[in-house]
Each structure stands twice: as structure tokens, then as C-alpha cells.
Amino acid sequence: MRQWLEGFLPEETDVLLDKLYEYRKSLKGDFDQKIVAMNALKEKLLEKND
């Protein structure tokens, strides 16, 4: 299953996941505040791709 999935995922996926992990660790506040921050980052990234 893993090999099958790796065939569809870009090679940069590991780097992206590491960066997201570091970003999540840097967030302060409770769970709800972290969700708001992550959603804001997602929206910002999506705007760049339009």
C-alpha cells in the first residue's frame, strides 16, 4: 500500500510534512486557536496557487 501511495505523492511530501510539523509545534494557545492559525495558513497558501 505504501509503495502504491508513494507513486502518487510528490517527492517533496516529506519536506512539506516536516515543515508543517515544525509550524504546528511553534503555535501557541489552545486547540481552537491552533485550528484558526492552521486554517489561516491554508487560505494564504491557496491564494498563492490561484
Summary of the structure (lengths in Angstrom):
residues: 50
radius of gyration: 13.8
end to end distance: 32.0
largest distance: 37.7
contacts: 86
relative contact order: 0.08
helix: 76%
strand: 0%
